[in-house]
Amino acid sequence: VQLEESGGGAVQSGGSLRLSCVLSGYTYSTFCMAWFRQAPGKEREGVATLDSDGPITYSDSAEGRFTISHAADKNTLYLQMNSLKPEDTGMYYCAATKEGAGYREYYGSRCHSDQAGEYFHVWGQGTQVTVSS
């Protein structure tokens, strides 16, 4: 399994970007997929999660501005980011769980934007987003 992000770049405040994450070799039908970000000198934080059972969550900072989605036919996770602010600057990573048969029944789901990164099994290398004022 490999995750590869793209779509980052430099935009002015108020602009938009759409991040993509291709999940190569990922065949799990039960999953939690997520976007995280890490700004220089700060800890990594969850931005949005998407659960195969349906629930979607956002961090407080992303709520109302960002939209996470998944195209199953393309095995691609997206993050549409609108009304970008300088504080959105950082490296953005996609992540996903690998939940085989019985995994969720045994462990349950903790698919939420405030879930620690250790919950996720696979990560991409990141794409840089820079928002200037």
Buried (B, 14 or more C-beta within 10 A) or exposed (E): EEBBBEBBEEBEEEBEBBBBBBBEEBEBEBBBBBBBBBBEEEEBBBBBBBBBEEEBBBBEBBEEBBBBBBEEEEBBBBBBBEEBBEEBBBBBBBBBBBBEEEBBEEEEBEBBBEBEBEBBBBBBEBBEBBBEE
